[in-house]
Amino acid sequence: MISRLENFTLKLAIWREKHIPEKNLILILSLVIGIGAAGAAMLLKYIIHFIQDALTEHFSIDGANYLFLVYPSIGILLSWLFVKYIVKDNISHGVTRVLHAIAQRKSRLKPHNTYSSLIASSITIGFGGSVGAEAPMVYTGAAIGSNIGRIFRLDARQLMLLVCCGAAAGIAAIFKAPIAGLLFTIEVLMFELTTASVMPLMISAATAATVIYIFDGPMPEFRFDHTEIWKAQRFPIVLMLGIFCGFISLYFTRTILVMEKLFGKLNSKPWLKFAIGSIILSTAIFFLPPLYGEGYDSIEQIISGNAQAITEESFFYEGRNSFWILTLMIALIIMFKSFATAATNGAGGVGGTFAPSLYVGCMCGFIFAFIFNHFIEMPDPLSQKNFALMGMTAVMAGVMHAPLMALFLTAELTGGYDLFLPLMIASLSSYGTVRIFSSHSIYTHRLAKRGELITHHKDKAVLTLLKMNSVIETELLTVRPEMDLGEMVQIISKSNRNIFPVVDNDNNFLGMVVLDDIRNIMFRPKLYKRFHVSKFMVTPPAKIELGLPMEQVMRIFDETNAWNLPVVDKGKYIGFVSKSKIFNSYRRVLVHYSED
């Protein structure tokens, strides 16, 4: 029986179809999505800051605070209980899940995704989880777009556009960076722009940023005073910084992926995961308090020229004016930030890697200039805060494989447009360094490994959208190896195909009979009792395991030059797949997703 809500949405969709053209509807919905994402971003920021201020306002700045050993564990525990017993769904790795929804779920995100990541991440980060709120915000914005589109019964192509609108609006709102939000959909979500999609994406991003400007003021997220002019003679030094940040990006990404793999082995022991992750995180924060939360306060201190302030609330406070103490502390922060981020998510917390990559980049840029100035005397020393900005751009470009987004995000976050050229150099050199060693970002690595990633490569993207179940042919008549030629001829007379799978009594695939191979004997009745299927059946050039990605299936067809191949599931016969049927499905999907 249809529910009242379903009945209402059905009537709404019918009314819309009669009165509002689809293109106009998309523009209206993109505006609504932008407003919704901005509201979610403001709520997320408010809850995080409220919790952080309530917990840490009484902390001593000139020594260690032992509550750092307790708060992160409490936050992770509360988030884990919320996800396990209320949400009852996996909501970690927000950006990866958005990519998965686009590639594998026809851009459908569950209704709870519009709020669950927001609540869980605000608790995790507010209590000190060393992750960012941006990936959960992307997940939330994308879910808002998906569910609004589903209310109006839009197809998968339009849902994909609205999901990307929500993601762009989420980035625009959380960072006050509409251009970065637009570029995020292109470089990270790998959404291919068309003439029809540019306007909705721009409307969503601009609307979200405008709402934030109205309520939070027009100032950039970080206050940055550009007091030192960039000199072109320092191009080689910036190039060196970019390469250095590229290797740091690799270290950051691979450390997190390795840690995720180790925590994944403990999925059957959630309490042990929680205990190990909490111990790693709380210990790291106790000795290095700047690892608490997103770390934006530390970024603010670095780019405002007050780097010594990051030693507050720690063992390093007494030596804050010492070059070696400050260098050691920042080096340890760079080294252990990835461990703290992975431990937060591995233990049951919810958060992303946007803020951690910005944070590590800021520290890398600062320490690079800080050490350079200490050991190399120059009449005009390097600007440590300028290099901190370049480091932010470089590490983000390397971690996310998004050099354009990293460039514009840093400029919009700080208002540092005067540094556009060095930011670009740092971004490109870091990205180029990373690409030598890794072809996938931290977000796309998991999906690419499973063959579920949509890319800008049109053929690969369309093949990713195709599903094995949609091209398997199961109507072929099967035969047994003990059947004689006479029985085989009777089955041939009932079939309109020229291939006959051979299976045993347990439906195990043994081989196949090709009509052309027996054409010279099938009209000779004297041979009907002499020949059996086992005599003239052949082995196919390859077998396709059920669930293989379509890109891999097509590679098998190319390698074998076959036109028909059997599909098996652990040896059991499922059906046949033909190259011609794949081509037909390919053309249909290509036309559908290429329409403007």
C-alpha positions as CSV (number, residue, x, y, z in Angstrom):
1,M,0.0,0.0,0.0
2,I,1.4,3.4,-1.0
3,S,2.2,5.7,2.0
4,R,0.9,9.3,2.3
5,L,4.4,10.7,1.7
6,E,4.9,8.6,-1.5
7,N,1.4,9.6,-2.7
8,F,2.3,13.3,-2.1
9,T,5.6,13.1,-3.9
10,L,3.9,11.3,-6.8
11,K,1.3,14.1,-7.1
12,L,4.0,16.7,-6.8
13,A,6.0,15.0,-9.6
14,I,2.9,14.9,-11.9
15,W,2.1,18.5,-11.2
16,R,5.7,19.6,-11.9
17,E,5.7,17.7,-15.1
18,K,2.7,19.6,-16.3
19,H,3.7,23.1,-15.2
20,I,7.5,23.3,-14.9
21,P,9.9,22.3,-17.7
22,E,12.7,20.1,-16.5
23,K,15.5,22.6,-17.3
24,N,13.8,25.3,-15.3
25,L,13.2,22.8,-12.5
26,I,16.9,22.0,-12.3
27,L,17.8,25.7,-11.9
28,I,15.2,26.1,-9.1
29,L,16.3,23.0,-7.3
30,S,20.0,24.1,-7.6
31,L,19.1,27.3,-5.8
32,V,17.2,25.3,-3.0
33,I,20.2,22.9,-2.7
34,G,22.6,25.8,-2.2
35,I,20.4,27.3,0.6
36,G,20.1,23.9,2.2
37,A,23.8,23.2,2.1
38,A,24.6,26.6,3.5
39,G,22.2,26.0,6.4
40,A,23.8,22.6,7.1
41,A,27.3,24.1,7.0
42,M,26.5,26.9,9.5
43,L,24.9,24.3,11.8
44,L,27.9,22.0,11.6
45,K,30.4,24.8,12.3
46,Y,28.3,26.1,15.2
47,I,28.1,22.7,16.9
48,I,31.8,22.0,16.5
49,H,32.8,25.3,17.9
50,F,30.3,25.1,20.7
51,I,31.6,21.7,21.9
52,Q,35.3,22.7,21.5
53,D,34.9,26.0,23.4
54,A,32.9,24.3,26.2
55,L,35.5,21.6,26.7
56,T,38.8,23.6,26.3
57,E,38.1,27.1,27.5
58,H,39.6,26.4,31.0
59,F,42.8,24.7,29.7
60,S,46.2,26.0,30.8
61,I,48.3,27.4,28.0
62,D,51.7,26.9,29.6
63,G,51.7,23.1,30.1
64,A,50.1,19.8,29.4
65,N,46.4,19.2,29.9
66,Y,45.5,15.6,30.8
67,L,41.9,15.9,29.6
68,F,43.4,15.6,26.1
69,L,43.7,11.9,27.0
70,V,39.9,11.6,27.6
71,Y,38.0,14.0,25.3
72,P,38.8,12.4,21.9
73,S,37.8,8.9,23.2
74,I,34.5,10.2,24.5
75,G,33.8,11.9,21.1
76,I,34.6,8.8,19.1
77,L,32.5,6.6,21.4
78,L,29.5,8.8,21.1
79,S,29.8,9.0,17.3
80,W,30.2,5.2,17.1
81,L,27.2,4.6,19.2
82,F,25.1,7.1,17.2
83,V,26.1,5.5,13.9
84,K,25.7,1.9,15.2
85,Y,22.4,2.1,17.0
86,I,20.6,5.1,15.4
87,V,21.9,5.5,11.9
88,K,22.6,1.7,11.5
89,D,24.7,2.4,8.3
90,N,28.3,3.0,7.3
91,I,28.7,6.8,6.8
92,S,32.5,7.0,6.9
93,H,34.7,8.3,3.9
94,G,32.0,10.8,2.8
95,V,33.6,11.8,-0.6
96,T,34.3,8.2,-1.5
97,R,30.7,7.3,-0.8
98,V,29.5,10.1,-3.0
99,L,31.7,8.8,-5.8
100,H,30.3,5.3,-5.2
101,A,26.7,6.5,-5.3
102,I,27.4,8.2,-8.6
103,A,29.1,5.2,-10.1
104,Q,27.1,2.3,-8.6
105,R,23.8,3.5,-7.1
106,K,22.5,5.8,-9.9
107,S,23.3,8.8,-7.6
108,R,20.8,7.7,-4.9
109,L,21.8,8.6,-1.4
110,K,19.7,7.6,1.6
111,P,17.6,10.3,3.4
112,H,19.5,9.9,6.7
113,N,22.7,11.1,4.9
114,T,21.2,14.6,4.9
115,Y,21.9,14.8,8.6
116,S,23.7,11.7,10.0
117,S,27.2,12.7,8.8
118,L,26.6,16.2,10.1
119,I,25.8,15.0,13.6
120,A,28.4,12.3,13.9
121,S,31.3,14.5,12.5
122,S,30.4,17.5,14.7
123,I,30.6,15.2,17.8
124,T,33.8,13.6,16.6
125,I,35.6,16.9,15.8
126,G,34.1,18.8,18.7
127,F,35.6,16.3,21.2
128,G,39.0,16.5,19.4
129,G,38.9,14.0,16.6
130,S,41.8,14.9,14.2
131,V,39.7,15.0,11.0
132,G,37.9,17.6,8.9
133,A,34.3,18.6,8.6
134,E,34.4,19.2,4.8
135,A,34.0,15.6,3.6
136,P,30.9,15.1,5.8
137,M,29.6,18.4,4.5
138,V,30.1,17.2,0.9
139,Y,28.3,14.0,1.8
140,T,25.5,16.0,3.4
141,G,25.2,18.5,0.5
142,A,25.2,15.6,-2.0
143,A,22.5,13.8,-0.1
144,I,20.4,17.0,0.0
145,G,20.7,17.2,-3.8
146,S,19.9,13.5,-4.3
147,N,16.9,13.4,-2.1
148,I,15.4,16.6,-3.4
149,G,15.8,15.2,-6.9
150,R,14.1,11.9,-5.9
151,I,11.1,13.8,-4.6
152,F,10.5,15.0,-8.1
153,R,11.2,11.6,-9.6
154,L,14.2,12.8,-11.7
155,D,16.2,10.2,-13.7
156,A,19.7,9.1,-12.8
157,R,21.4,11.7,-15.2
158,Q,19.6,14.6,-13.5
159,L,20.2,13.1,-10.0
160,M,23.9,13.0,-10.8
161,L,23.8,16.7,-11.6
162,L,21.9,17.5,-8.4
163,V,24.3,15.4,-6.3
164,C,27.2,17.4,-7.8
165,C,25.3,20.6,-7.1
166,G,25.0,19.6,-3.4
167,A,28.7,18.7,-3.2
168,A,29.8,22.0,-4.8
169,A,27.5,23.9,-2.5
170,G,28.9,22.1,0.5
171,I,32.5,23.1,-0.3
172,A,31.4,26.6,-1.2
173,A,29.6,27.0,2.2
174,I,32.1,25.4,4.5
175,F,35.1,27.3,3.0
176,K,33.4,30.4,1.6
177,A,34.9,29.2,-1.7
178,P,32.3,29.0,-4.6
179,I,35.0,28.6,-7.4
180,A,36.6,25.8,-5.4
181,G,33.3,24.1,-5.0
182,L,32.7,24.1,-8.7
183,L,36.2,22.8,-9.4
184,F,35.7,20.1,-6.8
185,T,33.0,18.5,-8.8
186,I,35.2,18.4,-11.9
187,E,38.6,17.3,-10.4
188,V,37.5,15.2,-7.4
189,L,34.0,13.9,-8.3
190,M,35.2,13.8,-11.9
191,F,31.9,15.2,-13.2
192,E,32.0,16.1,-16.9
193,L,30.7,19.6,-17.5
194,T,28.2,20.2,-20.3
195,T,26.4,23.4,-21.4
196,A,23.4,22.3,-19.4
197,S,25.3,21.5,-16.1
198,V,27.5,24.6,-15.7
199,M,24.6,26.9,-14.7
200,P,23.1,24.7,-11.9
201,L,26.5,24.1,-10.4
202,M,27.3,27.8,-10.4
203,I,23.9,28.6,-8.9
204,S,24.3,26.1,-6.1
205,A,27.9,27.2,-5.2
206,A,27.2,30.9,-5.5
207,T,24.0,30.6,-3.5
208,A,25.7,28.7,-0.7
209,A,28.6,31.1,-0.5
210,T,26.2,34.1,-0.5
211,V,24.1,32.8,2.4
212,I,27.3,32.3,4.4
213,Y,28.5,35.8,3.5
214,I,25.2,37.2,4.7
215,F,25.3,35.5,8.1
216,D,29.1,35.3,8.7
217,G,30.4,38.4,6.9
218,P,32.4,38.7,3.7
219,M,35.8,38.1,5.2
220,P,37.8,35.0,4.0
221,E,37.9,32.0,6.3
222,F,41.4,32.8,7.4
223,R,42.7,36.3,7.9
224,F,45.9,36.8,5.8
225,D,47.7,40.1,5.3
226,H,49.9,40.0,2.3
227,T,52.8,42.2,3.4
228,E,55.7,40.6,1.5
229,I,55.8,40.8,-2.3
230,W,56.5,37.7,-4.2
231,K,59.7,37.8,-6.3
232,A,60.1,35.8,-9.5
233,Q,63.7,34.9,-8.6
234,R,62.3,32.5,-6.0
235,F,60.7,30.3,-8.6
236,P,63.3,27.5,-8.0
237,I,62.7,27.6,-4.3
238,V,58.9,27.3,-4.7
239,L,59.5,24.4,-7.2
240,M,61.5,22.7,-4.4
241,L,58.7,23.3,-2.0
242,G,56.2,21.7,-4.4
243,I,58.3,18.6,-4.8
244,F,58.9,18.3,-1.1
245,C,55.1,18.7,-0.5
246,G,54.5,16.1,-3.2
247,F,56.4,13.5,-1.2
248,I,54.7,14.6,2.0
249,S,51.3,14.1,0.2
250,L,52.4,10.5,-0.7
251,Y,53.4,9.8,2.9
252,F,50.1,11.3,4.1
253,T,47.9,9.3,1.7
254,R,49.7,6.0,2.0
255,T,49.9,6.1,5.8
256,I,46.1,6.6,6.0
257,L,45.4,3.8,3.5
258,V,47.7,1.4,5.3
259,M,46.1,2.3,8.7
260,E,42.7,1.9,7.2
261,K,43.7,-1.6,6.0
262,L,44.9,-2.5,9.5
263,F,41.8,-1.3,11.1
264,G,39.7,-3.1,8.5
265,K,41.1,-6.4,9.7
266,L,39.5,-5.6,13.1
267,N,36.0,-5.1,11.8
268,S,34.8,-8.2,13.7
269,K,36.2,-6.7,16.9
270,P,34.7,-3.2,17.1
271,W,35.7,-2.6,20.7
272,L,39.3,-3.5,20.0
273,K,39.2,-1.1,17.1
274,F,37.8,1.6,19.3
275,A,40.4,1.0,22.1
276,I,43.4,1.0,19.7
277,G,42.3,4.0,17.7
278,S,41.4,6.0,20.9
279,I,44.8,5.2,22.5
280,I,46.7,6.3,19.3
281,L,44.6,9.5,18.9
282,S,44.5,10.6,22.6
283,T,48.2,9.9,23.1
284,A,49.1,11.9,19.9
285,I,46.9,14.9,21.0
286,F,48.2,14.8,24.6
287,F,51.8,15.3,23.4
288,L,50.9,17.4,20.3
289,P,47.8,19.5,21.2
290,P,47.6,21.1,17.7
291,L,46.4,17.8,16.5
292,Y,43.1,18.4,18.4
293,G,40.2,18.9,16.0
294,E,40.4,20.4,12.6
295,G,43.5,22.4,13.4
296,Y,42.3,25.7,11.9
297,D,43.4,27.7,14.9
298,S,47.0,26.5,14.2
299,I,46.7,27.5,10.6
300,E,45.4,30.9,11.6
301,Q,48.4,31.3,14.0
302,I,51.0,30.3,11.3
303,I,49.7,32.6,8.5
304,S,49.3,35.5,10.9
305,G,53.0,35.2,11.8
306,N,52.5,33.9,15.4
307,A,53.9,30.3,14.9
308,Q,55.1,30.1,18.5
309,A,51.5,30.1,19.7
310,I,51.0,26.5,18.5
311,T,53.2,25.4,21.5
312,E,50.4,26.4,23.9
313,E,48.8,23.8,26.1
314,S,51.8,21.4,25.5
315,F,55.1,20.3,26.9
316,F,56.8,22.4,24.2
317,Y,55.6,25.8,25.6
318,E,58.7,26.6,27.6
319,G,60.9,26.2,24.5
320,R,58.6,28.1,22.2
321,N,61.3,30.6,21.2
322,S,63.8,27.9,20.4
323,F,64.4,27.1,16.7
324,W,65.1,23.5,17.5
325,I,62.1,23.0,19.8
326,L,59.6,24.6,17.3
327,T,61.1,22.7,14.4
328,L,60.9,19.4,16.3
329,M,57.3,20.0,17.3
330,I,56.1,20.9,13.7
331,A,58.1,17.9,12.3
332,L,56.3,15.6,14.7
333,I,52.9,17.2,13.8
334,I,53.6,16.5,10.1
335,M,54.6,13.0,10.8
336,F,51.7,12.0,13.1
337,K,48.8,14.0,11.7
338,S,48.0,11.1,9.2
339,F,48.1,8.6,12.1
340,A,45.8,10.7,14.1
341,T,43.4,11.1,11.2
342,A,43.3,7.4,10.4
343,A,43.0,6.5,14.1
344,T,40.0,8.8,14.4
345,N,38.1,7.2,11.6
346,G,39.4,3.7,12.3
347,A,38.2,3.8,15.9
348,G,34.6,4.8,14.9
349,G,34.7,8.6,14.4
350,V,33.4,10.4,11.4
351,G,35.4,13.0,9.5
352,G,37.4,13.7,6.3
353,T,40.9,14.5,5.1
354,F,40.3,18.0,3.6
355,A,41.2,19.8,6.8
356,P,44.1,17.5,7.7
357,S,45.7,17.9,4.2
358,L,45.4,21.7,4.5
359,Y,46.8,21.6,8.0
360,V,49.8,19.4,7.0
361,G,50.4,21.6,4.0
362,C,50.5,24.7,6.1
363,M,53.0,23.1,8.5
364,C,55.1,21.9,5.6
365,G,55.3,25.3,3.9
366,F,56.1,27.0,7.2
367,I,58.9,24.6,8.3
368,F,60.4,24.6,4.8
369,A,60.8,28.4,4.9
370,F,61.7,28.4,8.6
371,I,64.6,26.0,8.1
372,F,65.7,27.6,4.9
373,N,65.9,31.0,6.6
374,H,67.8,29.6,9.6
375,F,70.6,27.9,7.6
376,I,70.8,30.1,4.5
377,E,71.4,33.8,5.0
378,M,69.6,36.0,2.5
379,P,69.3,39.8,2.5
380,D,65.6,39.3,2.1
381,P,64.4,36.1,4.0
382,L,61.6,33.9,2.7
383,S,58.2,34.8,3.9
384,Q,57.1,32.0,6.2
385,K,53.4,32.8,6.1
386,N,53.5,33.0,2.2
387,F,55.2,29.6,2.1
388,A,52.6,28.3,4.5
389,L,49.9,29.2,1.9
390,M,51.9,27.6,-0.8
391,G,52.3,24.4,1.3
392,M,48.5,24.3,1.8
393,T,48.0,24.4,-1.9
394,A,50.7,21.9,-2.7
395,V,49.7,19.2,-0.2
396,M,46.0,19.4,-1.0
397,A,46.8,19.2,-4.7
398,G,48.9,16.1,-4.1
399,V,46.5,14.3,-1.7
400,M,43.4,15.0,-3.7
401,H,44.9,15.1,-7.2
402,A,43.1,18.4,-7.7
403,P,45.7,21.1,-8.5
404,L,43.1,23.6,-9.8
405,M,40.8,23.2,-6.8
406,A,43.7,23.4,-4.4
407,L,44.9,26.6,-6.1
408,F,41.5,28.4,-6.0
409,L,40.6,27.0,-2.5
410,T,43.7,28.5,-0.9
411,A,43.2,31.8,-2.7
412,E,39.5,32.0,-1.6
413,L,40.2,30.8,1.9
414,T,42.8,33.5,2.6
415,G,42.3,36.2,0.0
416,G,45.8,35.5,-1.1
417,Y,45.2,36.2,-4.8
418,D,48.4,38.2,-5.0
419,L,50.3,34.9,-4.6
420,F,48.5,33.3,-7.5
421,L,51.6,32.5,-9.6
422,P,53.6,30.8,-6.8
423,L,50.6,29.0,-5.5
424,M,50.1,27.6,-9.0
425,I,53.8,26.6,-9.3
426,A,53.6,24.8,-5.9
427,S,50.3,23.1,-6.8
428,L,51.5,21.8,-10.2
429,S,54.9,20.6,-9.0
430,S,53.4,18.7,-6.0
431,Y,50.7,17.2,-8.2
432,G,53.3,16.2,-10.9
433,T,55.5,14.6,-8.2
434,V,52.6,12.5,-6.8
435,R,51.4,11.4,-10.3
436,I,54.7,9.7,-10.9
437,F,54.0,7.3,-8.0
438,S,50.2,7.2,-7.8
439,S,47.5,7.5,-10.4
440,H,44.6,7.9,-7.9
441,S,43.7,10.3,-5.1
442,I,43.0,9.3,-1.5
443,Y,39.3,9.3,-2.4
444,T,39.4,7.4,-5.6
445,H,41.9,4.7,-4.6
446,R,39.3,2.5,-2.9
447,L,36.9,2.6,-5.8
448,A,39.5,2.2,-8.5
449,K,40.8,-0.9,-6.7
450,R,37.3,-2.4,-7.0
451,G,36.8,-1.1,-10.6
452,E,33.9,1.1,-9.5
453,L,35.2,4.5,-10.4
454,I,33.8,6.8,-13.0
455,T,36.5,8.9,-14.7
456,H,36.7,11.6,-17.3
457,H,37.7,8.8,-19.8
458,K,34.4,8.5,-21.6
459,D,34.8,4.7,-22.4
460,K,35.8,3.8,-18.9
461,A,33.0,5.9,-17.3
462,V,30.3,4.3,-19.5
463,L,31.6,0.8,-18.8
464,T,31.6,1.6,-15.1
465,L,27.9,2.5,-15.3
466,L,27.1,-0.8,-17.0
467,K,26.2,-3.7,-14.7
468,M,27.1,-7.3,-15.4
469,N,23.5,-8.4,-14.6
470,S,22.1,-6.3,-17.3
471,V,24.1,-8.0,-20.1
472,I,24.0,-11.7,-19.0
473,E,22.0,-14.0,-21.2
474,T,20.4,-16.9,-19.2
475,E,18.0,-18.3,-21.9
476,L,20.6,-20.5,-23.6
477,L,19.7,-24.2,-23.4
478,T,22.2,-26.3,-21.5
479,V,23.3,-29.9,-22.2
480,R,24.9,-32.7,-20.2
481,P,28.3,-34.3,-21.2
482,E,26.7,-37.8,-21.3
483,M,24.1,-36.8,-23.9
484,D,24.5,-38.5,-27.3
485,L,24.4,-36.6,-30.6
486,G,20.8,-37.5,-31.2
487,E,19.7,-35.9,-28.0
488,M,21.9,-32.9,-28.9
489,V,20.1,-32.5,-32.2
490,Q,16.7,-32.4,-30.5
491,I,17.9,-29.6,-28.2
492,I,19.4,-27.7,-31.2
493,S,16.0,-27.9,-32.9
494,K,14.4,-26.0,-29.9
495,S,17.1,-23.3,-29.8
496,N,17.7,-20.1,-31.8
497,R,21.3,-19.9,-30.6
498,N,24.4,-21.6,-31.8
499,I,26.1,-22.0,-28.4
500,F,25.1,-24.7,-25.8
501,P,26.7,-24.6,-22.3
502,V,27.7,-28.0,-21.0
503,V,27.0,-28.5,-17.2
504,D,26.9,-31.5,-14.8
505,N,24.2,-32.4,-12.4
506,D,25.4,-29.8,-9.9
507,N,25.3,-27.1,-12.5
508,N,29.1,-26.8,-12.7
509,F,30.2,-25.4,-16.0
510,L,32.3,-27.9,-18.0
511,G,32.5,-26.4,-21.4
512,M,30.4,-25.6,-24.4
513,V,29.2,-26.9,-27.8
514,V,29.4,-24.6,-30.8
515,L,27.0,-25.5,-33.6
516,D,29.6,-24.9,-36.3
517,D,31.8,-27.6,-34.8
518,I,29.2,-30.3,-35.2
519,R,27.4,-29.2,-38.4
520,N,29.2,-31.8,-40.5
521,I,27.9,-34.7,-38.3
522,M,24.5,-33.6,-37.0
523,F,22.7,-34.7,-40.1
524,R,24.1,-38.2,-40.1
525,P,21.7,-40.4,-38.0
526,K,24.1,-43.3,-38.0
527,L,26.4,-41.3,-35.7
528,Y,23.7,-40.2,-33.2
529,K,24.5,-43.1,-30.7
530,R,28.2,-43.2,-31.4
531,F,29.1,-39.6,-30.4
532,H,28.4,-37.9,-27.0
533,V,28.6,-34.3,-26.0
534,S,31.8,-35.0,-24.0
535,K,33.4,-35.9,-27.3
536,F,32.8,-32.7,-29.2
537,M,32.4,-30.1,-26.4
538,V,35.2,-27.4,-26.2
539,T,36.7,-25.2,-23.6
540,P,35.9,-21.5,-24.0
541,P,39.0,-19.2,-24.3
542,A,38.1,-17.6,-21.0
543,K,35.5,-17.6,-18.2
544,I,34.1,-14.5,-16.6
545,E,33.5,-14.5,-12.9
546,L,30.2,-13.0,-11.8
547,G,30.8,-9.4,-10.4
548,L,33.8,-8.5,-12.5
549,P,33.9,-4.8,-13.5
550,M,32.8,-4.3,-17.1
551,E,36.1,-2.7,-18.0
552,Q,37.9,-5.9,-17.1
553,V,35.2,-7.9,-18.9
554,M,35.9,-6.0,-22.1
555,R,39.7,-6.4,-21.6
556,I,39.1,-10.2,-21.5
557,F,37.1,-10.0,-24.7
558,D,39.9,-8.1,-26.4
559,E,42.6,-10.5,-25.2
560,T,40.7,-13.6,-26.4
561,N,39.1,-12.2,-29.5
562,A,35.9,-14.0,-28.4
563,W,32.4,-12.8,-29.1
564,N,30.6,-15.0,-26.4
565,L,32.0,-16.0,-23.0
566,P,30.4,-17.9,-20.1
567,V,29.7,-16.3,-16.8
568,V,30.3,-18.4,-13.7
569,D,30.0,-18.0,-10.0
570,K,32.6,-20.1,-8.2
571,G,32.4,-22.6,-11.0
572,K,28.6,-22.7,-11.2
573,Y,27.1,-21.8,-14.6
574,I,25.2,-18.5,-14.6
575,G,24.8,-17.6,-18.3
576,F,26.6,-16.1,-21.3
577,V,27.7,-12.6,-22.1
578,S,28.2,-11.4,-25.7
579,K,30.3,-8.6,-26.9
580,S,27.5,-7.4,-29.2
581,K,25.1,-7.1,-26.3
582,I,27.6,-5.1,-24.3
583,F,28.1,-2.8,-27.3
584,N,24.3,-2.2,-27.5
585,S,24.1,-1.4,-23.8
586,Y,27.1,0.8,-24.1
587,R,25.6,2.9,-26.8
588,R,22.3,3.2,-24.9
589,V,24.1,4.4,-21.7
590,L,26.4,6.7,-23.7
591,V,23.4,8.4,-25.3
592,H,21.6,8.7,-22.0
593,Y,24.5,10.4,-20.1
594,S,25.6,12.6,-23.0
595,E,22.3,14.3,-23.4
596,D,22.3,18.0,-22.4
